Amino acid sequence: MASVSLSSPRRRLDVGPRGCPPLFVKAWIGTFLIAAFVGFLGLQPARGNPFQQEDREPTPANKIDELIFARLKSLGIRPARPCSDAVFIRRVYLDLIGTLPTEAEVRRFLSDTAENKREKLIDALFDRPEFADYWALKWGDVLRIKSEFPINLWPNAVQAYARWVRAAIAQNMPYDQFARELLTSSGSNFRVPPVNFYRAVADRSPSGLAAAAALTFMGVRVGSWPPESVDQLAVFFSQVSYKSTGEWKEEIVVWDPLHAAVEKGIALPERVKLPDGTEVHLSADRDPREVFADWLIRPENPWFCRAVVNRIWAWLFGRGIVHEPDDFRPDNPPVHPDVLDYLAQELVAAKYDLRHIYRLIVTSQTYQLSPIPRSSPEQSAKYFAHYAVRRLEAEVLIDAINQITGTGEDYWSMVPEPYTIVPEWQRSIALADASITSTFLELFGRPPRDTGYFSERINRMTAGQRLHLLNSSHILRKIQQGPGLAFARSTTTPRETIERLYLTILSRYPTPEEMDQARSLAPAGSRRTVDLTDLAWALINSSEFLYRH
């Protein structure tokens, strides 16, 4: 590895006319990144591997593991080794609260010798405000929470809707109640937030509303259904009416059979078939949405519980047991059907407590496997024999960079109605409105929330993203000037600074080889630190930082 001699603690990285780092630093960072990438992929795992427990084989921790490990054995797939404590704390922080652990939190966890420390950490994370922020972000993608075109909720409704979703998650509202309120509420979109479910769609026709309900609560894309089945489902939403008021952008969503019959010319049939083929009677004195909701949330419903536990699994693992998680159909079977059924049964038994499902999954050995496969990577990934490596979401990534550097972000909206000011310290995971964004979020694949599809969010790494992280003045200023990395320019010893950088950025201690490589930045014989922000820049550009593992 090339070494770089930095002249003084006050030195800053020289920047060319386009914000480019000088060639020698580029070369050093390139060399460092190659070394970090090779180590990250586990191609040299024998000495000081920080990603897995080399002396342990995975053993089942709960029913999930028993089912999956038995299937892996029958397929001849070896599960990965258990992940290290350092990998676990970073993984569970990112997966449960979308936030990087701090240096102090990592030190405390790694020094804890209690056997149940992972379970204790999981329970503590459920109580963090970031848990509600992060999962409200996830559900905001599904529910299309967005002010502007083509959803056009408008800002007041977005704020009311997003606050309701976040409060439901923070209070651990049972999932059947959550779904029922979204499907059956009536009233002002400003004062009865769940009615925005019927406004946050581009197509507000009965078939458009039926498609949104099926996608959200059944994991089904109705485009794969016969047209007559879609028409039958649309009947349950045929009497939804929208009425404007004198208040700016306010709208009343209501069950209105008279309006549907007289103005829309829609007559409600006496009998209609539900998606499972069951025929039900509809009466003029009952909202048909309630009939659909009653059927949907029944414990024996073949879609409701399976769809949501599969969606949670996909959020935690990067892909669902049914993949894509919103594409349930007969010719797209689950890879572990018994696990899907087990989780669905557990959700019913727990009275629709979604946190019970999170806990079951993240306490499983399957979730706590290392990212280094021991069988064919393709088969191992498909059957969850190792933890899938995937890039951090746009919001999580910029929040992590801001946390490390002690900086904020500028946000903007293309059509500000009314003009919106977002505080610089606002976390991106807590942004309620998809119409409020930033250049970074757009570049790194934040979903537009136009369809509610899982695939709208793009987490693939691109050349443009790599160049932005390595070569932009935006990231460079954060690293060079941010108060969070002031210790890298302080007068502590090089060893202490390097250790702190690794704990802050990668959530682990450096290996002996990494310490030796990083210390080569300091002049020979120096007992005091030079400016090690170049090392911070290299670590932030490493695959280990940019990817979940």
Secondary structure as GFF3:
##gff-version 3
##sequence-region A 1 549
A	DSSP	alpha_helix	23	40	.	.	.	ID=ss1
A	DSSP	alpha_helix	63	75	.	.	.	ID=ss2
A	DSSP	alpha_helix	85	97	.	.	.	ID=ss3
A	DSSP	alpha_helix	103	111	.	.	.	ID=ss4
A	DSSP	alpha_helix	117	126	.	.	.	ID=ss5
A	DSSP	alpha_helix	129	143	.	.	.	ID=ss6
A	DSSP	alpha_helix	155	170	.	.	.	ID=ss7
A	DSSP	alpha_helix	175	184	.	.	.	ID=ss8
A	DSSP	beta_strand	187	188	.	.	.	ID=ss9
A	DSSP	three_ten_helix	193	198	.	.	.	ID=ss10
A	DSSP	alpha_helix	206	218	.	.	.	ID=ss11
A	DSSP	three_ten_helix	222	224	.	.	.	ID=ss12
A	DSSP	alpha_helix	227	235	.	.	.	ID=ss13
A	DSSP	beta_strand	240	244	.	.	.	ID=ss14
A	DSSP	beta_strand	251	255	.	.	.	ID=ss15
A	DSSP	alpha_helix	257	262	.	.	.	ID=ss16
A	DSSP	beta_strand	271	273	.	.	.	ID=ss17
A	DSSP	beta_strand	279	281	.	.	.	ID=ss18
A	DSSP	alpha_helix	288	296	.	.	.	ID=ss19
A	DSSP	alpha_helix	304	317	.	.	.	ID=ss20
A	DSSP	alpha_helix	337	349	.	.	.	ID=ss21
A	DSSP	alpha_helix	354	362	.	.	.	ID=ss22
A	DSSP	alpha_helix	377	382	.	.	.	ID=ss23
A	DSSP	beta_strand	390	391	.	.	.	ID=ss24
A	DSSP	alpha_helix	394	405	.	.	.	ID=ss25
A	DSSP	beta_strand	412	413	.	.	.	ID=ss26
A	DSSP	three_ten_helix	428	430	.	.	.	ID=ss27
A	DSSP	beta_strand	436	437	.	.	.	ID=ss28
A	DSSP	alpha_helix	439	443	.	.	.	ID=ss29
A	DSSP	three_ten_helix	454	456	.	.	.	ID=ss30
A	DSSP	alpha_helix	463	471	.	.	.	ID=ss31
A	DSSP	alpha_helix	473	481	.	.	.	ID=ss32
A	DSSP	three_ten_helix	483	489	.	.	.	ID=ss33
A	DSSP	alpha_helix	494	505	.	.	.	ID=ss34
A	DSSP	alpha_helix	512	519	.	.	.	ID=ss35
A	DSSP	alpha_helix	533	540	.	.	.	ID=ss36
A	DSSP	alpha_helix	543	546	.	.	.	ID=ss37
A	DSSP	beta_strand	547	548	.	.	.	ID=ss38
###
